[in-house]
């Protein structure tokens, strides 16, 4: 099993946000920031990946934001898949990893227009 690093969480959050919102950046707006803040609250309050995933399915039924499509599935579907991956790889720390990941996703959403403005030499080469 590979170790889950902060760098992985940041890169995955940026990749999912870019996949789903590259064409719809303006429509995510404050709703997206609020929804991701609510997601962070949900994982922190529950302390359970299963409860968070239940919350995520509920939100998907209520908020268009979570259904925003990407090449790899909707925003919620991609987060759900990654939450399950974190749980499978490191069940003991999955809640903490998911909390960090959601925080990085919120930051990526806020900074979406600027994600590609970091010079390539400063970006880490990574295997995906």
CNS distance restraints for C-alpha pairs under 8 A (distance, minus, plus):
assign (resid   1 and name CA) (resid  89 and name CA) 6.35 0.50 0.50
assign (resid   2 and name CA) (resid  89 and name CA) 7.41 0.50 0.50
assign (resid   3 and name CA) (resid  89 and name CA) 7.96 0.50 0.50
assign (resid   4 and name CA) (resid   8 and name CA) 6.54 0.50 0.50
assign (resid   4 and name CA) (resid   9 and name CA) 7.56 0.50 0.50
assign (resid   4 and name CA) (resid  86 and name CA) 7.91 0.50 0.50
assign (resid   4 and name CA) (resid  89 and name CA) 7.96 0.50 0.50
assign (resid   4 and name CA) (resid  90 and name CA) 7.83 0.50 0.50
assign (resid   4 and name CA) (resid  97 and name CA) 7.93 0.50 0.50
assign (resid   5 and name CA) (resid   9 and name CA) 6.50 0.50 0.50
assign (resid   6 and name CA) (resid  10 and name CA) 6.23 0.50 0.50
assign (resid   6 and name CA) (resid 100 and name CA) 7.96 0.50 0.50
assign (resid   7 and name CA) (resid  11 and name CA) 6.11 0.50 0.50
assign (resid   8 and name CA) (resid  12 and name CA) 5.97 0.50 0.50
assign (resid   9 and name CA) (resid  13 and name CA) 6.06 0.50 0.50
assign (resid   9 and name CA) (resid  97 and name CA) 7.50 0.50 0.50
assign (resid   9 and name CA) (resid 100 and name CA) 7.23 0.50 0.50
assign (resid   9 and name CA) (resid 101 and name CA) 5.14 0.50 0.50
assign (resid   9 and name CA) (resid 104 and name CA) 7.32 0.50 0.50
assign (resid  10 and name CA) (resid  14 and name CA) 6.18 0.50 0.50
assign (resid  10 and name CA) (resid 101 and name CA) 6.59 0.50 0.50
assign (resid  10 and name CA) (resid 104 and name CA) 5.65 0.50 0.50
assign (resid  10 and name CA) (resid 105 and name CA) 7.53 0.50 0.50
assign (resid  11 and name CA) (resid  15 and name CA) 6.05 0.50 0.50
assign (resid  12 and name CA) (resid  16 and name CA) 6.17 0.50 0.50
assign (resid  12 and name CA) (resid 101 and name CA) 7.86 0.50 0.50
assign (resid  13 and name CA) (resid  17 and name CA) 6.15 0.50 0.50
assign (resid  13 and name CA) (resid 101 and name CA) 6.14 0.50 0.50
assign (resid  13 and name CA) (resid 102 and name CA) 7.29 0.50 0.50
assign (resid  13 and name CA) (resid 104 and name CA) 5.90 0.50 0.50
assign (resid  13 and name CA) (resid 105 and name CA) 4.58 0.50 0.50
assign (resid  13 and name CA) (resid 108 and name CA) 6.98 0.50 0.50
assign (resid  14 and name CA) (resid  18 and name CA) 5.94 0.50 0.50
assign (resid  14 and name CA) (resid 104 and name CA) 7.53 0.50 0.50
assign (resid  14 and name CA) (resid 105 and name CA) 6.29 0.50 0.50
assign (resid  14 and name CA) (resid 108 and name CA) 5.55 0.50 0.50
assign (resid  14 and name CA) (resid 109 and name CA) 7.98 0.50 0.50
assign (resid  14 and name CA) (resid 115 and name CA) 7.79 0.50 0.50
assign (resid  15 and name CA) (resid  19 and name CA) 5.99 0.50 0.50
assign (resid  16 and name CA) (resid  20 and name CA) 6.26 0.50 0.50
assign (resid  16 and name CA) (resid  75 and name CA) 7.04 0.50 0.50
assign (resid  16 and name CA) (resid  78 and name CA) 6.92 0.50 0.50
assign (resid  16 and name CA) (resid  79 and name CA) 7.86 0.50 0.50
assign (resid  16 and name CA) (resid 105 and name CA) 7.92 0.50 0.50
assign (resid  17 and name CA) (resid  21 and name CA) 5.70 0.50 0.50
assign (resid  17 and name CA) (resid  22 and name CA) 7.53 0.50 0.50
assign (resid  17 and name CA) (resid  75 and name CA) 7.53 0.50 0.50
assign (resid  17 and name CA) (resid 105 and name CA) 6.55 0.50 0.50
assign (resid  17 and name CA) (resid 108 and name CA) 6.61 0.50 0.50
assign (resid  17 and name CA) (resid 109 and name CA) 6.15 0.50 0.50
assign (resid  17 and name CA) (resid 112 and name CA) 7.73 0.50 0.50
assign (resid  18 and name CA) (resid  22 and name CA) 5.02 0.50 0.50
assign (resid  18 and name CA) (resid 112 and name CA) 7.13 0.50 0.50
assign (resid  19 and name CA) (resid  70 and name CA) 5.12 0.50 0.50
assign (resid  19 and name CA) (resid  71 and name CA) 6.40 0.50 0.50
assign (resid  19 and name CA) (resid  72 and name CA) 7.47 0.50 0.50
assign (resid  20 and name CA) (resid  24 and name CA) 7.61 0.50 0.50
assign (resid  20 and name CA) (resid  68 and name CA) 6.09 0.50 0.50
assign (resid  20 and name CA) (resid  69 and name CA) 5.52 0.50 0.50
assign (resid  20 and name CA) (resid  70 and name CA) 4.13 0.50 0.50
assign (resid  20 and name CA) (resid  71 and name CA) 7.38 0.50 0.50
assign (resid  20 and name CA) (resid  74 and name CA) 6.97 0.50 0.50
assign (resid  20 and name CA) (resid  75 and name CA) 6.04 0.50 0.50
assign (resid  21 and name CA) (resid  25 and name CA) 5.08 0.50 0.50
assign (resid  21 and name CA) (resid  28 and name CA) 7.35 0.50 0.50
assign (resid  21 and name CA) (resid  68 and name CA) 7.47 0.50 0.50
assign (resid  21 and name CA) (resid  70 and name CA) 7.55 0.50 0.50
assign (resid  21 and name CA) (resid 109 and name CA) 7.90 0.50 0.50
assign (resid  22 and name CA) (resid 112 and name CA) 7.58 0.50 0.50
assign (resid  24 and name CA) (resid  28 and name CA) 6.67 0.50 0.50
assign (resid  25 and name CA) (resid  29 and name CA) 7.16 0.50 0.50
assign (resid  25 and name CA) (resid 109 and name CA) 7.92 0.50 0.50
assign (resid  25 and name CA) (resid 112 and name CA) 7.02 0.50 0.50
assign (resid  25 and name CA) (resid 113 and name CA) 7.71 0.50 0.50
assign (resid  28 and name CA) (resid  32 and name CA) 4.81 0.50 0.50
assign (resid  28 and name CA) (resid  33 and name CA) 7.70 0.50 0.50
assign (resid  28 and name CA) (resid  65 and name CA) 6.68 0.50 0.50
assign (resid  28 and name CA) (resid 109 and name CA) 7.89 0.50 0.50
assign (resid  29 and name CA) (resid  33 and name CA) 6.75 0.50 0.50
assign (resid  29 and name CA) (resid 110 and name CA) 7.90 0.50 0.50
assign (resid  30 and name CA) (resid  34 and name CA) 6.02 0.50 0.50
assign (resid  31 and name CA) (resid  35 and name CA) 5.97 0.50 0.50
assign (resid  31 and name CA) (resid  65 and name CA) 7.35 0.50 0.50
assign (resid  32 and name CA) (resid  36 and name CA) 6.09 0.50 0.50
assign (resid  32 and name CA) (resid  65 and name CA) 6.38 0.50 0.50
assign (resid  32 and name CA) (resid 106 and name CA) 7.87 0.50 0.50
assign (resid  32 and name CA) (resid 109 and name CA) 7.48 0.50 0.50
assign (resid  33 and name CA) (resid  37 and name CA) 6.15 0.50 0.50
assign (resid  33 and name CA) (resid 106 and name CA) 6.09 0.50 0.50
assign (resid  33 and name CA) (resid 109 and name CA) 7.28 0.50 0.50
assign (resid  33 and name CA) (resid 110 and name CA) 7.05 0.50 0.50
assign (resid  34 and name CA) (resid  38 and name CA) 6.13 0.50 0.50
assign (resid  35 and name CA) (resid  39 and name CA) 6.19 0.50 0.50
assign (resid  35 and name CA) (resid  65 and name CA) 7.85 0.50 0.50
assign (resid  36 and name CA) (resid  40 and name CA) 6.27 0.50 0.50
assign (resid  36 and name CA) (resid 102 and name CA) 6.76 0.50 0.50
assign (resid  36 and name CA) (resid 103 and name CA) 7.66 0.50 0.50
assign (resid  36 and name CA) (resid 105 and name CA) 7.64 0.50 0.50
assign (resid  36 and name CA) (resid 106 and name CA) 5.74 0.50 0.50
assign (resid  37 and name CA) (resid  41 and name CA) 6.30 0.50 0.50
assign (resid  37 and name CA) (resid 103 and name CA) 7.83 0.50 0.50
assign (resid  37 and name CA) (resid 106 and name CA) 7.32 0.50 0.50
assign (resid  38 and name CA) (resid  42 and name CA) 6.09 0.50 0.50
assign (resid  39 and name CA) (resid  43 and name CA) 6.37 0.50 0.50
assign (resid  39 and name CA) (resid  52 and name CA) 7.76 0.50 0.50
assign (resid  39 and name CA) (resid  56 and name CA) 7.71 0.50 0.50
assign (resid  39 and name CA) (resid 102 and name CA) 7.20 0.50 0.50
assign (resid  40 and name CA) (resid  44 and name CA) 6.11 0.50 0.50
assign (resid  40 and name CA) (resid  99 and name CA) 5.90 0.50 0.50
assign (resid  40 and name CA) (resid 102 and name CA) 6.15 0.50 0.50
assign (resid  40 and name CA) (resid 103 and name CA) 6.92 0.50 0.50
assign (resid  41 and name CA) (resid  45 and name CA) 5.88 0.50 0.50
assign (resid  42 and name CA) (resid  46 and name CA) 6.01 0.50 0.50
assign (resid  42 and name CA) (resid  52 and name CA) 6.10 0.50 0.50
assign (resid  42 and name CA) (resid  55 and name CA) 7.28 0.50 0.50
assign (resid  43 and name CA) (resid  47 and name CA) 5.58 0.50 0.50
assign (resid  43 and name CA) (resid  48 and name CA) 6.47 0.50 0.50
assign (resid  43 and name CA) (resid  49 and name CA) 6.99 0.50 0.50
assign (resid  43 and name CA) (resid  51 and name CA) 7.71 0.50 0.50
assign (resid  43 and name CA) (resid  52 and name CA) 5.42 0.50 0.50
assign (resid  43 and name CA) (resid  95 and name CA) 6.88 0.50 0.50
assign (resid  43 and name CA) (resid  98 and name CA) 7.64 0.50 0.50
assign (resid  43 and name CA) (resid  99 and name CA) 6.45 0.50 0.50
assign (resid  44 and name CA) (resid  95 and name CA) 7.86 0.50 0.50
assign (resid  44 and name CA) (resid  99 and name CA) 7.01 0.50 0.50
assign (resid  46 and name CA) (resid  51 and name CA) 6.36 0.50 0.50
assign (resid  46 and name CA) (resid  52 and name CA) 6.98 0.50 0.50
assign (resid  47 and name CA) (resid  51 and name CA) 7.92 0.50 0.50
assign (resid  47 and name CA) (resid  95 and name CA) 6.17 0.50 0.50
assign (resid  48 and name CA) (resid  52 and name CA) 6.18 0.50 0.50
assign (resid  48 and name CA) (resid  95 and name CA) 6.34 0.50 0.50
assign (resid  49 and name CA) (resid  53 and name CA) 6.09 0.50 0.50
assign (resid  49 and name CA) (resid  83 and name CA) 6.96 0.50 0.50
assign (resid  49 and name CA) (resid  84 and name CA) 7.89 0.50 0.50
assign (resid  49 and name CA) (resid  87 and name CA) 7.34 0.50 0.50
assign (resid  49 and name CA) (resid  94 and name CA) 7.20 0.50 0.50
assign (resid  49 and name CA) (resid  95 and name CA) 6.13 0.50 0.50
assign (resid  49 and name CA) (resid  98 and name CA) 8.00 0.50 0.50
assign (resid  50 and name CA) (resid  54 and name CA) 6.28 0.50 0.50
assign (resid  51 and name CA) (resid  55 and name CA) 6.23 0.50 0.50
assign (resid  52 and name CA) (resid  56 and name CA) 6.09 0.50 0.50
assign (resid  53 and name CA) (resid  57 and name CA) 6.26 0.50 0.50
assign (resid  53 and name CA) (resid  80 and name CA) 6.40 0.50 0.50
assign (resid  53 and name CA) (resid  83 and name CA) 7.93 0.50 0.50
assign (resid  54 and name CA) (resid  58 and name CA) 6.39 0.50 0.50
assign (resid  55 and name CA) (resid  59 and name CA) 6.18 0.50 0.50
assign (resid  56 and name CA) (resid  60 and name CA) 6.10 0.50 0.50
assign (resid  56 and name CA) (resid  76 and name CA) 6.78 0.50 0.50
assign (resid  56 and name CA) (resid  80 and name CA) 7.67 0.50 0.50
assign (resid  57 and name CA) (resid  61 and name CA) 6.55 0.50 0.50
assign (resid  57 and name CA) (resid  76 and name CA) 7.77 0.50 0.50
assign (resid  58 and name CA) (resid  62 and name CA) 6.66 0.50 0.50
assign (resid  59 and name CA) (resid  63 and name CA) 5.74 0.50 0.50
assign (resid  59 and name CA) (resid  66 and name CA) 6.96 0.50 0.50
assign (resid  60 and name CA) (resid  64 and name CA) 7.02 0.50 0.50
assign (resid  60 and name CA) (resid  65 and name CA) 7.84 0.50 0.50
assign (resid  60 and name CA) (resid  66 and name CA) 5.19 0.50 0.50
assign (resid  60 and name CA) (resid  67 and name CA) 6.06 0.50 0.50
assign (resid  60 and name CA) (resid  76 and name CA) 6.78 0.50 0.50
assign (resid  63 and name CA) (resid  67 and name CA) 7.27 0.50 0.50
assign (resid  64 and name CA) (resid  68 and name CA) 6.50 0.50 0.50
assign (resid  65 and name CA) (resid  75 and name CA) 7.82 0.50 0.50
assign (resid  66 and name CA) (resid  74 and name CA) 6.94 0.50 0.50
assign (resid  66 and name CA) (resid  75 and name CA) 5.41 0.50 0.50
assign (resid  66 and name CA) (resid  76 and name CA) 5.01 0.50 0.50
assign (resid  67 and name CA) (resid  74 and name CA) 5.17 0.50 0.50
assign (resid  67 and name CA) (resid  75 and name CA) 5.97 0.50 0.50
assign (resid  67 and name CA) (resid  76 and name CA) 6.33 0.50 0.50
assign (resid  68 and name CA) (resid  74 and name CA) 5.29 0.50 0.50
assign (resid  68 and name CA) (resid  75 and name CA) 5.58 0.50 0.50
assign (resid  68 and name CA) (resid  76 and name CA) 7.99 0.50 0.50
assign (resid  69 and name CA) (resid  73 and name CA) 5.86 0.50 0.50
assign (resid  69 and name CA) (resid  74 and name CA) 4.14 0.50 0.50
assign (resid  69 and name CA) (resid  75 and name CA) 6.29 0.50 0.50
assign (resid  70 and name CA) (resid  74 and name CA) 5.50 0.50 0.50
assign (resid  70 and name CA) (resid  75 and name CA) 6.87 0.50 0.50
assign (resid  72 and name CA) (resid  78 and name CA) 6.98 0.50 0.50
assign (resid  73 and name CA) (resid  77 and name CA) 5.82 0.50 0.50
assign (resid  73 and name CA) (resid  78 and name CA) 6.02 0.50 0.50
assign (resid  74 and name CA) (resid  78 and name CA) 6.21 0.50 0.50
assign (resid  75 and name CA) (resid  79 and name CA) 6.32 0.50 0.50
assign (resid  76 and name CA) (resid  80 and name CA) 5.97 0.50 0.50
assign (resid  77 and name CA) (resid  81 and name CA) 6.13 0.50 0.50
assign (resid  78 and name CA) (resid  82 and name CA) 6.20 0.50 0.50
assign (resid  79 and name CA) (resid  83 and name CA) 6.02 0.50 0.50
assign (resid  80 and name CA) (resid  84 and name CA) 6.25 0.50 0.50
assign (resid  81 and name CA) (resid  85 and name CA) 6.22 0.50 0.50
assign (resid  82 and name CA) (resid  86 and name CA) 6.14 0.50 0.50
assign (resid  83 and name CA) (resid  87 and name CA) 6.22 0.50 0.50
assign (resid  83 and name CA) (resid  94 and name CA) 7.64 0.50 0.50
assign (resid  83 and name CA) (resid  98 and name CA) 6.41 0.50 0.50
assign (resid  84 and name CA) (resid  88 and name CA) 6.13 0.50 0.50
assign (resid  85 and name CA) (resid  89 and name CA) 6.07 0.50 0.50
assign (resid  86 and name CA) (resid  90 and name CA) 5.84 0.50 0.50
assign (resid  86 and name CA) (resid  91 and name CA) 7.02 0.50 0.50
assign (resid  86 and name CA) (resid  94 and name CA) 5.41 0.50 0.50
assign (resid  86 and name CA) (resid  97 and name CA) 7.22 0.50 0.50
assign (resid  86 and name CA) (resid  98 and name CA) 7.36 0.50 0.50
assign (resid  87 and name CA) (resid  91 and name CA) 4.44 0.50 0.50
assign (resid  87 and name CA) (resid  92 and name CA) 7.89 0.50 0.50
assign (resid  87 and name CA) (resid  93 and name CA) 7.92 0.50 0.50
assign (resid  87 and name CA) (resid  94 and name CA) 5.08 0.50 0.50
assign (resid  90 and name CA) (resid  94 and name CA) 5.68 0.50 0.50
assign (resid  93 and name CA) (resid  97 and name CA) 6.23 0.50 0.50
assign (resid  94 and name CA) (resid  98 and name CA) 5.94 0.50 0.50
assign (resid  95 and name CA) (resid  99 and name CA) 6.07 0.50 0.50
assign (resid  96 and name CA) (resid 100 and name CA) 6.26 0.50 0.50
assign (resid  97 and name CA) (resid 101 and name CA) 6.04 0.50 0.50
assign (resid  98 and name CA) (resid 102 and name CA) 6.08 0.50 0.50
assign (resid  99 and name CA) (resid 103 and name CA) 6.35 0.50 0.50
assign (resid 100 and name CA) (resid 104 and name CA) 6.26 0.50 0.50
assign (resid 101 and name CA) (resid 105 and name CA) 6.13 0.50 0.50
assign (resid 102 and name CA) (resid 106 and name CA) 6.19 0.50 0.50
assign (resid 103 and name CA) (resid 107 and name CA) 6.34 0.50 0.50
assign (resid 104 and name CA) (resid 108 and name CA) 6.06 0.50 0.50
assign (resid 105 and name CA) (resid 109 and name CA) 6.10 0.50 0.50
assign (resid 106 and name CA) (resid 110 and name CA) 6.27 0.50 0.50
assign (resid 107 and name CA) (resid 111 and name CA) 6.10 0.50 0.50
assign (resid 108 and name CA) (resid 112 and name CA) 5.49 0.50 0.50
assign (resid 108 and name CA) (resid 115 and name CA) 7.18 0.50 0.50
assign (resid 111 and name CA) (resid 115 and name CA) 6.30 0.50 0.50
assign (resid 114 and name CA) (resid 118 and name CA) 7.56 0.50 0.50
assign (resid 118 and name CA) (resid 122 and name CA) 6.77 0.50 0.50
assign (resid 118 and name CA) (resid 123 and name CA) 7.08 0.50 0.50
assign (resid 119 and name CA) (resid 123 and name CA) 6.87 0.50 0.50
